[in-house]
Amino acid sequence: MSHFLPVALQHASRLLNHGPVILITSQDPQSQRRNVMAAAWSTPVEFTPPRIAIVVDKATWSRELIESSGTFGICVPAAAFVDLTYAVGSMSGRDKDKFEALNIQAIRGRELGVPLLEASCVAWLECRLLPETEAQQDYDTLFGEVVSAAADSRVFYDGRWHFDANNRDLHTLHHLGGGQFVTVANTLTAKAVI
Ligand SMILES: Cc1cc2nc3c(=O)[nH]c(=O)nc-3n(C[C@H](O)[C@H](O)[C@H](O)COP(=O)(O)O)c2cc1C
């Protein structure tokens, strides 16, 4: 059973605000072949409408699919998905269908039809690629507008994440490099100082 509930677009930036590793999904508009890659580099850039930046190497198959379809999905993997996260970031969909090879289940986004992973992920965002910028020609940065979002209601509610010692498998992943990851260990609540 899915624990996912819609996230209001005004809170979509909170899903990525703390810098988790993400999985970027895409689909070939002609053949409908799906793809998924890992990405450590992404950030919210605007609140309303919610817009985000992702860095996708021009050599990846994902880049080609995102540019030809004009859409992509962002899924935030949970700690329990660490091996698959690393695996989808270590092979190209040009060589192998990662969904088949790794037995990854996906649903179709209601707004844009992009593949979205709920099993073992704790959030997803459907994004429309924004018109090409100079940054996109010279660098690897792509900008997207979030058109729908959802998150696992066990760890994301009241517009923010709630990570604690009782839900460690559902914590997000942060990449240190070379297949080493950390999860968010301690939660601190800031108190007013004046
Ligand atoms: C943890 C992790 C983080 C990564 N971060 C990025 C990233 O931010 N941008 C990028 O272009 N590639 C990144 N990669 C590499 C891509 O996921 C990798 O090139 C992938 O094989 C591309 O797949 P594709 O050709 O099927 O699109 C990362 C890989 C890993 C394992």
The ligand as an SDF file (V2000), in Angstrom:
LIG
                    3D

 31 33  0  0  0  0  0  0  0  0999 V2000
   25.3700    8.9480   -6.1730 C   0  0  0  0  0  0  0  0  0  0  0  0
   25.5160    9.4280   -7.5880 C   0  0  0  0  0  0  0  0  0  0  0  0
   25.3080   10.7560   -7.9000 C   0  0  0  0  0  0  0  0  0  0  0  0
   25.4160   11.2140   -9.2200 C   0  0  0  0  0  0  0  0  0  0  0  0
   25.1800   12.5240   -9.5030 N   0  0  0  0  0  0  0  0  0  0  0  0
   25.1490   12.9570  -10.7810 C   0  0  0  0  0  0  0  0  0  0  0  0
   24.7850   14.3080  -11.0820 C   0  0  0  0  0  0  0  0  0  0  0  0
   24.4510   15.1250  -10.2260 O   0  0  0  0  0  0  0  0  0  0  0  0
   24.7840   14.6520  -12.4120 N   0  0  0  0  0  0  0  0  0  0  0  0
   25.1360   13.7900  -13.4220 C   0  0  0  0  0  0  0  0  0  0  0  0
   25.1020   14.1740  -14.5850 O   0  0  0  0  0  0  0  0  0  0  0  0
   25.4840   12.5040  -13.1500 N   0  0  0  0  0  0  0  0  0  0  0  0
   25.4800   12.0680  -11.8590 C   0  0  0  0  0  0  0  0  0  0  0  0
   25.7910   10.7550  -11.5770 N   0  0  0  0  0  0  0  0  0  0  0  0
   26.1330    9.8390  -12.6800 C   0  0  0  0  0  0  0  0  0  0  0  0
   24.9200    9.3490  -13.4880 C   0  0  0  0  0  0  0  0  0  0  0  0
   23.9050    8.8310  -12.6320 O   0  0  0  0  0  0  0  0  0  0  0  0
   25.4120    8.2910  -14.4670 C   0  0  0  0  0  0  0  0  0  0  0  0
   26.2120    8.9100  -15.4550 O   0  0  0  0  0  0  0  0  0  0  0  0
   24.3270    7.4540  -15.1170 C   0  0  0  0  0  0  0  0  0  0  0  0
   24.9150    6.2370  -15.5460 O   0  0  0  0  0  0  0  0  0  0  0  0
   23.6570    8.1110  -16.3220 C   0  0  0  0  0  0  0  0  0  0  0  0
   22.7340    7.1850  -16.8280 O   0  0  0  0  0  0  0  0  0  0  0  0
   22.0160    7.2980  -18.2630 P   0  0  0  0  0  0  0  0  0  0  0  0
   23.0860    7.2870  -19.3400 O   0  0  0  0  0  0  0  0  0  0  0  0
   21.1540    6.0820  -18.2930 O   0  0  0  0  0  0  0  0  0  0  0  0
   21.2520    8.5750  -18.2640 O   0  0  0  0  0  0  0  0  0  0  0  0
   25.7320   10.2980  -10.2600 C   0  0  0  0  0  0  0  0  0  0  0  0
   25.9630    8.9430   -9.9430 C   0  0  0  0  0  0  0  0  0  0  0  0
   25.8620    8.5190   -8.6220 C   0  0  0  0  0  0  0  0  0  0  0  0
   26.1040    7.0720   -8.2990 C   0  0  0  0  0  0  0  0  0  0  0  0
  1  2  1  0
  2  3  1  0
  2 30  2  0
  3  4  2  0
  4  5  1  0
  4 28  1  0
  5  6  2  0
  6  7  1  0
  6 13  1  0
  7  8  2  0
  7  9  1  0
  9 10  1  0
 10 11  2  0
 10 12  1  0
 12 13  2  0
 13 14  1  0
 14 15  1  0
 14 28  1  0
 15 16  1  0
 16 17  1  0
 16 18  1  0
 18 19  1  0
 18 20  1  0
 20 21  1  0
 20 22  1  0
 22 23  1  0
 23 24  1  0
 24 25  2  0
 24 26  1  0
 24 27  1  0
 28 29  2  0
 29 30  1  0
 30 31  1  0
M  END
$$$$
